[in-house]
Amino acid sequence: MCVPPEHPCLPGHFPGHPLVPGVLLLEHVAKALRDWRAQRLARVLEAKFLAPLHPGEHAEVELGDAAGRIRFEIRREDIVLARGLIEGAA
């Protein structure tokens, strides 16, 4: 995933020093879930944002099974940007 510098949400998140908002990161998690299991994101049980993603930077979303739930991790190279648990639904 890569959020382009001209994305409409960036000017307000933070003017002069844009960061990709957490809600947009979660949108990419939802897309990954649709691609992986053809499920929609039903609920975010836990989300921790550990490091920023700047516009134009590339990151990867990883999903995995976690005792009936789905864990996610968003990474830029070896840096964990966000992680958490979600639930999917048909």
C-alpha positions as CSV (number, residue, x, y, z in Angstrom):
1,M,0.0,0.0,0.0
2,C,1.1,3.6,-0.6
3,V,-1.0,6.7,0.1
4,P,-0.1,9.4,-2.5
5,P,0.8,12.8,-1.3
6,E,-2.2,14.3,-3.0
7,H,-4.7,12.2,-1.1
8,P,-7.6,14.5,0.0
9,C,-7.4,13.5,3.7
10,L,-3.8,14.6,4.1
11,P,-4.0,18.4,4.3
12,G,-5.9,18.3,7.5
13,H,-3.8,15.6,9.1
14,F,-1.4,17.5,10.1
15,P,-0.9,20.7,8.1
16,G,2.7,21.1,7.0
17,H,3.7,17.7,8.3
18,P,1.2,15.2,6.8
19,L,0.8,11.7,8.3
20,V,-1.5,9.0,6.9
21,P,-4.4,8.8,9.4
22,G,-5.1,5.6,11.3
23,V,-8.5,5.3,9.8
24,L,-7.0,5.1,6.4
25,L,-4.6,2.4,7.5
26,L,-7.6,0.5,8.8
27,E,-9.3,0.9,5.5
28,H,-6.3,-0.9,3.9
29,V,-6.7,-3.6,6.5
30,A,-10.3,-4.0,5.5
31,K,-9.3,-4.2,1.8
32,A,-6.7,-6.9,2.7
33,L,-9.4,-8.9,4.5
34,R,-11.8,-8.7,1.5
35,D,-9.0,-9.9,-0.8
36,W,-7.9,-12.7,1.6
37,R,-11.2,-14.1,2.8
38,A,-13.9,-12.2,0.9
39,Q,-15.1,-10.8,4.2
40,R,-15.9,-7.3,5.4
41,L,-14.4,-5.8,8.4
42,A,-17.0,-6.2,11.1
43,R,-15.2,-4.9,14.2
44,V,-11.9,-3.6,15.3
45,L,-11.2,-5.2,18.6
46,E,-7.8,-3.7,19.2
47,A,-5.5,-1.3,17.2
48,K,-2.2,0.2,18.2
49,F,-0.5,2.7,16.1
50,L,3.2,2.5,16.8
51,A,5.0,4.6,14.2
52,P,3.8,7.1,11.5
53,L,3.4,6.4,7.8
54,H,4.1,9.4,5.6
55,P,2.6,10.1,2.2
56,G,4.4,8.3,-0.6
57,E,5.9,5.7,1.7
58,H,5.2,2.0,1.0
59,A,3.9,-0.4,3.6
60,E,2.5,-3.9,3.7
61,V,-0.5,-5.3,5.5
62,E,-0.2,-8.8,6.9
63,L,-3.1,-10.8,8.2
64,G,-3.2,-14.1,10.2
65,D,-5.5,-16.3,12.2
66,A,-5.6,-15.6,15.9
67,A,-8.0,-17.9,17.9
68,G,-11.1,-17.2,15.9
69,R,-10.1,-13.6,15.2
70,I,-7.7,-12.1,12.7
71,R,-4.5,-10.3,13.7
72,F,-3.1,-7.6,11.5
73,E,0.2,-5.9,11.2
74,I,1.2,-3.0,9.0
75,R,4.9,-2.8,8.3
76,R,7.3,-0.4,6.5
77,E,10.3,-2.6,5.9
78,D,11.3,-3.9,9.4
79,I,9.3,-1.2,11.3
80,V,5.9,-2.1,12.7
81,L,3.6,0.8,12.1
82,A,0.4,-0.7,13.5
83,R,-1.0,-3.9,14.8
84,G,-4.2,-5.3,16.3
85,L,-7.1,-7.7,16.2
86,I,-10.2,-7.6,14.0
87,E,-13.3,-9.6,13.3
88,G,-14.6,-10.3,9.8
89,A,-18.1,-11.2,8.6
90,A,-19.6,-12.5,5.4
